[in-house]
Amino acid sequence: MAGSKDPLGQSAKRSKKKSEKNDELGTSQSRKTRKKKAPEKKSPNKEPEKPAENLERSTKKKKTPSHSRASNRQRAPSARERKKNTPEDVEKKQIKSASPKLETDFKVIEAINVKKLRKSDKTVEDIEDDTKKALLANPKSIREGTKKCVHMWPTPADLEKLKDTPKPWSIPHQRQTQNLEYFLGRMPQWYIEEKFLKHPGDFTISRDAYNKYILSVKTKEPGNPCAHFVIEFAETQLVRNDRNYYHRIVGTVPQSNTVQGLINKYRGSTVGDGEETNMLKQNTKRDAELLIPILPCQSCIYSRQEYNYHYVFVRNPKDVTTKEVFSKGDGYKLFRGTRSIRLPTVTESVIVRDVVIKEFDAQTVETLEIIFREMHIVQTIRFKIGLNTVVNIEGIVTVQKPFHVCYKLCSEGCLLQYLEKHDDDLKKKDKTGILTELACTMYQVHKLGYIHCDLCAKNIFVDIKKPTAKTSKEAAEPKKPRYYIGGWSHAIMEKTKKFELDKHSKLSYRYLAPEVFKDKELNESTDVYAFGLMIYETFTRKKPFHDVEDKDIKKHLEENPEDRPSLPDSISKSIQDLITECVDADPEKRPKMVDVWRKLRDIGDPGVSSAIKQTQQDTK
């Protein structure tokens, strides 16, 4: 038995030998292959360093010196490395091996004159910014909870207050409805459907024109219509002799002392042994469920697709301060004032801006419609066309009466006031350039499907930024004026609009096309007619039909549909021809706004027109 082999001993030796091995390539080789390679390590023909290096790599766990790692940079990757590395990582390593000290962006490696970036150039902040951009580019990021909105409770300011409070933190149960994150203020239902509710289960709280709370939710019914439930505050008398008032959806049973408590009941409704049930569907008979509350800052989710309503919505009316009255209109007053914007930061950050405040005399459903239609059109134009195109609406106050709209304060006033101040300095080319810029904006507005309906020089505003440069040389340089189109309170979001005298009595009749009084319709051609009269107004600084008083202008135009302002000889022939085309009696013969823009561009800078034509011919 002494000469017999012990199978247990042999297995123990093999397991011990296997445990000592740390070679990644060796694990994938067979025992037979390893036995063949073993004598090669003891061969006298080989250099002594290489067997030691191979033995060190395969059997012993030792730290490789830095110079050894550098010498083995070009070695073939192991099986584990091939699985771990992506194609992008391999490409980066290849570039790094070509230039160990400098690392070039592998995406633009073949570009000419590419600036080489050091390895330390990409900081942690840059990586975090890229992550945020990727999250914002995906609208599902906040909906799925992978990113938290800064306006959602707890905000950074709330976190500062709660830092000494032990976790877990809970939302205060008794909160006023106007302080809820998903409270939108007073707004029409069409705007809620258009702007906020996009997926089944989205819901929000608002008020209607009659000051009633409205729970709006996107249903799961065919077509996903929106349901708007009125929340009443009344004596429910579910308990005998209970004289207290409660909040509940009209025609339903569940009730609560607060709107917040009522929403929480519907969101966390359970029955039996934890079995979930849709209480909202049972009580309202609508296939709806409260899943995700939509905040006014919904642009945090759709920042790449839509404008941000959060800073337009004034939650606290004290943030808007009115000063002196400088103008009165039909149904409104204009004030100078300020608007404060409170940012959700740890230390309260407030931005104060000078604004023009419009205060409405009547707070009706029609007034609410006008405010939100104008705001929606203006903010959409600014988002899709450009910020320096139309007069910005800085904020709206509808949480209480009277309703306010805050406009951007333009330093130079309207276009007529600007022309009176600088008429001696402005040349024909400058005025043509102003009109070219305005025509380009209106062409883009018509592409969006909007119609202004009240174009005139008094609704064009000029602003010159105050010098902010620190050096006296830069401060002394004249700032370029910017021209903004205002007066969007009568604008519409359709291609045509029925003109009703009772509802649109505030429009200026001087700029209405003659067919409007007959056909009772406003469209793109009527905007072109008004723009033609605005060209006349810019070059003459006179209102069209200035010899007719405002009270008689409607009767005058109805009785004389062919009457047009006389064009003085001071206006060039090319401008006269363009005005004549724009105010043609036949709407079909009037040019489109894009043609008006091109003709003004050609008149103002003929060189550009010839260059464009030459490019088009070369392309053909």
Secondary structure, DSSP 8 states (H G I E B T S, - for coil): --SS--HHHHHHHHHHHHHH---HHHHTS-HHHHHHHHHHHT-TTS-SHHHHHHHHHHT------HHHHHHTTTS---HHHHHH--HHHHHHHHHHHH-SS-B--GGGTTSTT---B-TTSS-HHHHHHHHHHHHHHSTHHHHTTSS--TTSSS-HHHHHHHTTS-SS----SS--GGGSTTEEEE--HHHHHHHT--STTEEEEEE-TTS-EEEEEE--STT--EEEEEEEEEE---STT---EEEEETT----BSSHHHHHHHHHT-EETTTEE--HHHHHH-S-----EE--TTGGGTSTTTS---TTTB-SSGGGEEEEEEEEEETTEEEEEEEEEEEE--SS-EEEEEEEEEEEES--SHHHHHHHHHHHHHHHHHHHHT-TTSB--EEEEE-SSSS-EEEEE--TT-BHHHHHHHHTTT--HHHHHHHHHHHHHHHHHHHHHT-B-S---GGGEEEE------SSHHHHHS----EEEE--GGG-BSSS-EE--TTTTTTS-GGGS-TTHHHH-EE-HHHHHHHHHHHHHHHHH-S-TTTTS-HHHHHHHHHH-TT------TTS-HHHHHHHHHHT-SSGGGS--HHHHHHHHHHHH-HHHHHHHHHHHHHH-
